[in-house]
Amino acid sequence: MARPLTLLGLVIVSVFLLMAVFGPLIAPYPFDAIIRGAARLPPSPEHLFGTDRLGRDVFSRVLWGAREIIAIPGIATALAVGFGTIIGLATGYLGGWLDEIVSRLMDSLLAIPALLLALALLGAIGSSPVGIIIVIVLLYVPIVARVIRSATLNLRSSGYIEAARLRGEPLMYILFREILPGVLPALAVESALRFSYAIFLTSSLGFLGLGVQPPTPDWGRMVSEGRESYATTPWALWFPAGAIALLVIGVNLLADGLRRILRYEGAA
């Protein structure tokens, strides 16, 4: 096996994707079910991850929460990558005053710490899945745009771009048929990295009480609640925190493997 860590990352991410799709179907209990007489039970065959201080099955809540922790960052990352790619291609190819104005605007957003900007935006628009998606998009569009702009600057003076320009091809054709294929390796790696950071940011907001609101299970909120009762139910903290860490590690391994593969093929 040439890249075992990449394969490991792919396996981890695939398992979590299956959890997001089929988790509610295989969960032994509803995510909000309070089991009478089962509060603070340690992990056992009946409750694989134990129960929390209210008597809710932690394993079921982790399975139910996988859908939100993957869907929200996934949608937000897709939107951020889409908008960032369009902005990066346009500013990198056209240059001039457009590039100057957009670049300064992006730099001003990047100068603000991500979590601080997220807190300010969520305070203005409210905590909801849509609000979280908007925040992640606003945070990550400038980063993606800068990466794609840099890659576009390296390509816009290439011979095949000049040939397309001399043939009188329209702007959209040059951007998306000539330049975009050349920046896809950088775009693929950046997309994986943004997804990883989006998962962590979503979990952080949930930990602070600004993520998906109850009764929907949120891994970040579960970590916060588990911390409050750590002395009596440490497993209520271990398993959601471990799920977040494992998912982020899996995505990072996959992104690192993707970077190595694309660099190797590019060199070839």
Secondary structure by P-SEA (a helix, b strand, c coil): cccaaaaaaaaaaaaaaaaaaccccccccccccccccccccccccccccccccccccaaaaaaaacccccaaaaaaaaaaaaaaaaaaaaaaacccaaaaaaaaaaaaaaaccaaaaaaaaaaaccccaaaaaaaaaaacaaaaaaaaaaaaaaccccaaaaaaaaacccccccccccccccaaaaaaaaaaaaaaaaaaaaaaaaaaccccccccccaaaaaaaaaaaccccaaaaaaaaaaaaaaaaaaaaaaaaaaaaaaaaaac
